[in-house]
Amino acid sequence: MLNNSIKNLLLVNIILILSLLTISCSNNNSKKIELLVFAPASMSDVLPKISKNFYNKDINIIFDFGGSAILASKISNGAPADIYISAGTSTYSTLENNNLLYKPKQTIVKNNLVVVTTKDLENIKTIYDFKDNSISRIAIANPDFAPAGKYAIESLKNLDLWKNIKEKVVLGADVRSTLNYVLTENSDLAIVYFSDTIFTDLKPLDIIPSDSYSEILYPASIIKNSKHPEHSEQFIQHLISLSSQKTFEKYGFDPIIDIKSSN
């Protein structure tokens, strides 16, 4: 009888210990830190891939992708972002002027403009072919929402083309929407980032002189109201690590470090 009582007591203790362990594990999972990263639509393929290789497994990275100007506006209006990444430097002015950055921005990668067309126009030779009457619709990102549009207009103006083709222009909400105009054949051609063409069947045409537009930099910064600035800094450092820069390169971006000499 006594042995049975001891056995029952031991069983109760074992169940109690297992219950405490379960609760402890559950609490540990619930304490997993979440970082909200606002990032440009042009990075919607590559950043989830890079985040999977982030060494700190206690951090869950959540992305909000969209036009860089729209994302900056959301932060200015109180959206609780931890990190802001932009497809250009111009959208940072609002955040900087309102003292919303935890520390200065840091460039993590670069990009270039290319032209994509429907199949029947893949043989155009120069950007000056945009003036041809066979081309009726030219898609670019809305410059009020996305830096890609600003770079495109800057180039067209510097090449003395804008006044001749601006009536043909249709605007996409962001660079991915702009690309979709050509994919759905609702535009004859589009000016997009090279990285946006990597996983499509579209042939990127490198016919936009790189000196006709400003260098396309992707800066990242921690937002001042972030509850996790130290963990945010860890993720930004992960973005400029050798492994992440190699992944960026595979997805059509220009790395900021010399990949070959780093191997």
ROPADO-697344 format. One record per residue (C-alpha): z, x, y; residue number from 1. Coordinates in pm, whole numbers, plus 50000, padded with zeros to 5 digits. Example, Ala and Ser with C-alpha at 12.3 -4.5 7.8 and 13.67 -1.06 7.14 Angstrom:
REM residues 2
w: 50780&u: 51230&v: 49550&num: 1
w: 50714&u: 51367&v: 49894&num: 2
***
This chain:
REM residues 263
w: 50000&u: 50000&v: 50000&num: 1
w: 50093&u: 50286&v: 50231&num: 2
w: 49771&u: 50467&v: 50143&num: 3
w: 49570&u: 50158&v: 50236&num: 4
w: 49749&u: 50140&v: 50573&num: 5
w: 49671&u: 50505&v: 50640&num: 6
w: 49309&u: 50451&v: 50543&num: 7
w: 49284&u: 50149&v: 50771&num: 8
w: 49440&u: 50345&v: 51056&num: 9
w: 49194&u: 50630&v: 51007&num: 10
w: 48904&u: 50385&v: 50999&num: 11
w: 49019&u: 50226&v: 51324&num: 12
w: 49046&u: 50569&v: 51487&num: 13
w: 48698&u: 50667&v: 51371&num: 14
w: 48551&u: 50344&v: 51510&num: 15
w: 48733&u: 50401&v: 51839&num: 16
w: 48603&u: 50757&v: 51867&num: 17
w: 48246&u: 50646&v: 51794&num: 18
w: 48276&u: 50371&v: 52054&num: 19
w: 48397&u: 50619&v: 52315&num: 20
w: 48111&u: 50854&v: 52235&num: 21
w: 47860&u: 50568&v: 52270&num: 22
w: 48006&u: 50468&v: 52604&num: 23
w: 48002&u: 50831&v: 52718&num: 24
w: 47636&u: 50871&v: 52623&num: 25
w: 47552&u: 50545&v: 52795&num: 26
w: 47729&u: 50656&v: 53110&num: 27
w: 47546&u: 50990&v: 53104&num: 28
w: 47211&u: 50810&v: 53084&num: 29
w: 47305&u: 50577&v: 53366&num: 30
w: 47395&u: 50878&v: 53582&num: 31
w: 47047&u: 51029&v: 53551&num: 32
w: 46931&u: 51119&v: 53902&num: 33
w: 46620&u: 50945&v: 54034&num: 34
w: 46398&u: 51112&v: 54292&num: 35
w: 46147&u: 50895&v: 54478&num: 36
w: 45839&u: 51092&v: 54576&num: 37
w: 45588&u: 50947&v: 54823&num: 38
w: 45253&u: 51115&v: 54750&num: 39
w: 44883&u: 51070&v: 54838&num: 40
w: 44653&u: 50867&v: 54617&num: 41
w: 44450&u: 51180&v: 54544&num: 42
w: 44745&u: 51313&v: 54343&num: 43
w: 44802&u: 51004&v: 54129&num: 44
w: 44659&u: 51176&v: 53819&num: 45
w: 44807&u: 51523&v: 53847&num: 46
w: 45165&u: 51466&v: 53966&num: 47
w: 45280&u: 51254&v: 53667&num: 48
w: 45144&u: 51530&v: 53442&num: 49
w: 45333&u: 51800&v: 53632&num: 50
w: 45655&u: 51599&v: 53646&num: 51
w: 45665&u: 51580&v: 53265&num: 52
w: 45707&u: 51957&v: 53257&num: 53
w: 45990&u: 51962&v: 53512&num: 54
w: 46269&u: 52174&v: 53363&num: 55
w: 46557&u: 51958&v: 53491&num: 56
w: 46566&u: 51672&v: 53240&num: 57
w: 46859&u: 51509&v: 53424&num: 58
w: 46616&u: 51406&v: 53697&num: 59
w: 46378&u: 51113&v: 53671&num: 60
w: 46079&u: 51141&v: 53907&num: 61
w: 45942&u: 50815&v: 54046&num: 62
w: 45616&u: 50815&v: 54245&num: 63
w: 45483&u: 50588&v: 54516&num: 64
w: 45114&u: 50667&v: 54572&num: 65
w: 44902&u: 50557&v: 54866&num: 66
w: 44738&u: 50660&v: 55192&num: 67
w: 44938&u: 50940&v: 55355&num: 68
w: 44964&u: 50764&v: 55692&num: 69
w: 45086&u: 50443&v: 55530&num: 70
w: 45350&u: 50633&v: 55333&num: 71
w: 45468&u: 50816&v: 55647&num: 72
w: 45495&u: 50481&v: 55824&num: 73
w: 45706&u: 50341&v: 55540&num: 74
w: 45945&u: 50636&v: 55568&num: 75
w: 45964&u: 50593&v: 55946&num: 76
w: 46062&u: 50231&v: 55887&num: 77
w: 46348&u: 50324&v: 55656&num: 78
w: 46194&u: 50349&v: 55309&num: 79
w: 46434&u: 50555&v: 55091&num: 80
w: 46205&u: 50843&v: 54991&num: 81
w: 46342&u: 51179&v: 54880&num: 82
w: 46018&u: 51380&v: 54909&num: 83
w: 45702&u: 51323&v: 55112&num: 84
w: 45373&u: 51488&v: 55015&num: 85
w: 45070&u: 51441&v: 55237&num: 86
w: 44698&u: 51510&v: 55198&num: 87
w: 44699&u: 51682&v: 55536&num: 88
w: 44930&u: 51789&v: 55815&num: 89
w: 44846&u: 51529&v: 56079&num: 90
w: 45060&u: 51252&v: 55926&num: 91
w: 45369&u: 51470&v: 55956&num: 92
w: 45383&u: 51437&v: 56334&num: 93
w: 45557&u: 51098&v: 56322&num: 94
w: 45821&u: 51225&v: 56079&num: 95
w: 45874&u: 51547&v: 56276&num: 96
w: 45894&u: 51370&v: 56611&num: 97
w: 46155&u: 51130&v: 56474&num: 98
w: 46357&u: 51411&v: 56317&num: 99
w: 46318&u: 51264&v: 55968&num: 100
w: 46267&u: 51589&v: 55776&num: 101
w: 46548&u: 51774&v: 55600&num: 102
w: 46362&u: 52105&v: 55638&num: 103
w: 46013&u: 52220&v: 55748&num: 104
w: 45714&u: 52123&v: 55534&num: 105
w: 45577&u: 52361&v: 55273&num: 106
w: 45216&u: 52376&v: 55153&num: 107
w: 45190&u: 52322&v: 54778&num: 108
w: 44813&u: 52307&v: 54720&num: 109
w: 44471&u: 52280&v: 54891&num: 110
w: 44152&u: 52075&v: 54848&num: 111
w: 43787&u: 52045&v: 54955&num: 112
w: 43546&u: 51770&v: 55057&num: 113
w: 43246&u: 51681&v: 54843&num: 114
w: 42986&u: 51405&v: 54829&num: 115
w: 42945&u: 51168&v: 54536&num: 116
w: 42649&u: 50935&v: 54497&num: 117
w: 42505&u: 50667&v: 54274&num: 118
w: 42277&u: 50811&v: 54003&num: 119
w: 41953&u: 50745&v: 54190&num: 120
w: 42068&u: 50963&v: 54481&num: 121
w: 42210&u: 51261&v: 54289&num: 122
w: 41922&u: 51481&v: 54403&num: 123
w: 41990&u: 51474&v: 54775&num: 124
w: 41980&u: 51830&v: 54904&num: 125
w: 42182&u: 51843&v: 55225&num: 126
w: 42432&u: 51637&v: 55416&num: 127
w: 42159&u: 51572&v: 55675&num: 128
w: 41992&u: 51346&v: 55417&num: 129
w: 42259&u: 51093&v: 55519&num: 130
w: 42021&u: 50992&v: 55800&num: 131
w: 41752&u: 50885&v: 55553&num: 132
w: 41669&u: 50514&v: 55560&num: 133
w: 41711&u: 50493&v: 55181&num: 134
w: 42087&u: 50537&v: 55236&num: 135
w: 42242&u: 50224&v: 55381&num: 136
w: 42614&u: 50253&v: 55300&num: 137
w: 42836&u: 50562&v: 55327&num: 138
w: 43199&u: 50528&v: 55220&num: 139
w: 43483&u: 50729&v: 55370&num: 140
w: 43858&u: 50676&v: 55367&num: 141
w: 43998&u: 50487&v: 55664&num: 142
w: 44110&u: 50763&v: 55904&num: 143
w: 44399&u: 50544&v: 56023&num: 144
w: 44544&u: 50541&v: 55672&num: 145
w: 44427&u: 50856&v: 55494&num: 146
w: 44358&u: 51214&v: 55612&num: 147
w: 44043&u: 51229&v: 55394&num: 148
w: 43876&u: 50998&v: 55645&num: 149
w: 43979&u: 51220&v: 55937&num: 150
w: 43838&u: 51528&v: 55765&num: 151
w: 43513&u: 51343&v: 55687&num: 152
w: 43464&u: 51224&v: 56046&num: 153
w: 43559&u: 51568&v: 56180&num: 154
w: 43287&u: 51722&v: 55964&num: 155
w: 43023&u: 51463&v: 56053&num: 156
w: 43092&u: 51508&v: 56425&num: 157
w: 43084&u: 51887&v: 56404&num: 158
w: 42752&u: 51866&v: 56220&num: 159
w: 42621&u: 51630&v: 56492&num: 160
w: 42570&u: 51352&v: 56235&num: 161
w: 42834&u: 51095&v: 56323&num: 162
w: 42644&u: 50914&v: 56597&num: 163
w: 42342&u: 50878&v: 56367&num: 164
w: 42521&u: 50740&v: 56060&num: 165
w: 42839&u: 50568&v: 56183&num: 166
w: 42678&u: 50223&v: 56153&num: 167
w: 42634&u: 50288&v: 55780&num: 168
w: 43000&u: 50372&v: 55723&num: 169
w: 43231&u: 50152&v: 55514&num: 170
w: 43602&u: 50229&v: 55499&num: 171
w: 43828&u: 50252&v: 55196&num: 172
w: 44205&u: 50207&v: 55219&num: 173
w: 44253&u: 50553&v: 55065&num: 174
w: 44040&u: 50819&v: 54901&num: 175
w: 44055&u: 50657&v: 54555&num: 176
w: 43936&u: 50324&v: 54698&num: 177
w: 43657&u: 50514&v: 54870&num: 178
w: 43551&u: 50673&v: 54542&num: 179
w: 43552&u: 50331&v: 54379&num: 180
w: 43285&u: 50209&v: 54623&num: 181
w: 43040&u: 50444&v: 54450&num: 182
w: 43172&u: 50384&v: 54099&num: 183
w: 43108&u: 50010&v: 54147&num: 184
w: 42779&u: 50079&v: 54330&num: 185
w: 42899&u: 49908&v: 54645&num: 186
w: 42808&u: 50218&v: 54841&num: 187
w: 42525&u: 50468&v: 54809&num: 188
w: 42753&u: 50764&v: 54852&num: 189
w: 43103&u: 50865&v: 54954&num: 190
w: 43287&u: 51162&v: 55098&num: 191
w: 43594&u: 51236&v: 54887&num: 192
w: 43809&u: 51525&v: 54770&num: 193
w: 43673&u: 51741&v: 54489&num: 194
w: 43987&u: 51669&v: 54285&num: 195
w: 43903&u: 51297&v: 54281&num: 196
w: 43582&u: 51359&v: 54089&num: 197
w: 43724&u: 51560&v: 53798&num: 198
w: 43779&u: 51274&v: 53556&num: 199
w: 43480&u: 51061&v: 53653&num: 200
w: 43116&u: 51065&v: 53546&num: 201
w: 43013&u: 51125&v: 53906&num: 202
w: 42848&u: 51455&v: 53997&num: 203
w: 43021&u: 51617&v: 54297&num: 204
w: 42772&u: 51758&v: 54548&num: 205
w: 42904&u: 52060&v: 54735&num: 206
w: 42690&u: 52002&v: 55043&num: 207
w: 42956&u: 51974&v: 55314&num: 208
w: 43003&u: 52309&v: 55492&num: 209
w: 43368&u: 52408&v: 55460&num: 210
w: 43373&u: 52538&v: 55815&num: 211
w: 43284&u: 52193&v: 55950&num: 212
w: 43634&u: 52055&v: 55888&num: 213
w: 43992&u: 52177&v: 55906&num: 214
w: 44150&u: 52341&v: 55603&num: 215
w: 44283&u: 52068&v: 55374&num: 216
w: 44647&u: 52147&v: 55304&num: 217
w: 44893&u: 51938&v: 55104&num: 218
w: 45241&u: 51991&v: 55252&num: 219
w: 45563&u: 51866&v: 55094&num: 220
w: 45902&u: 51817&v: 55252&num: 221
w: 46243&u: 51670&v: 55175&num: 222
w: 46329&u: 51362&v: 55377&num: 223
w: 46643&u: 51394&v: 55586&num: 224
w: 46805&u: 51081&v: 55443&num: 225
w: 46756&u: 51193&v: 55081&num: 226
w: 47071&u: 51157&v: 54873&num: 227
w: 46958&u: 51446&v: 54654&num: 228
w: 46824&u: 51729&v: 54876&num: 229
w: 46914&u: 52005&v: 54630&num: 230
w: 46739&u: 51834&v: 54339&num: 231
w: 46444&u: 51755&v: 54567&num: 232
w: 46417&u: 52124&v: 54650&num: 233
w: 46414&u: 52201&v: 54277&num: 234
w: 46115&u: 51972&v: 54229&num: 235
w: 45924&u: 52119&v: 54524&num: 236
w: 45980&u: 52467&v: 54383&num: 237
w: 45851&u: 52336&v: 54050&num: 238
w: 45531&u: 52222&v: 54226&num: 239
w: 45458&u: 52574&v: 54348&num: 240
w: 45547&u: 52741&v: 54018&num: 241
w: 45275&u: 52920&v: 53823&num: 242
w: 45259&u: 52655&v: 53550&num: 243
w: 45224&u: 52371&v: 53802&num: 244
w: 44964&u: 52558&v: 54008&num: 245
w: 44758&u: 52605&v: 53691&num: 246
w: 44776&u: 52231&v: 53628&num: 247
w: 44672&u: 52157&v: 53987&num: 248
w: 44372&u: 52386&v: 53937&num: 249
w: 44269&u: 52200&v: 53619&num: 250
w: 44274&u: 51879&v: 53821&num: 251
w: 44041&u: 52018&v: 54088&num: 252
w: 44287&u: 52141&v: 54351&num: 253
w: 44293&u: 52490&v: 54499&num: 254
w: 44621&u: 52667&v: 54413&num: 255
w: 44816&u: 52845&v: 54684&num: 256
w: 44889&u: 53143&v: 54460&num: 257
w: 44651&u: 53385&v: 54289&num: 258
w: 44648&u: 53246&v: 53934&num: 259
w: 44460&u: 53541&v: 53782&num: 260
w: 44686&u: 53815&v: 53919&num: 261
w: 44994&u: 53614&v: 53822&num: 262
w: 44902&u: 53605&v: 53452&num: 263
***
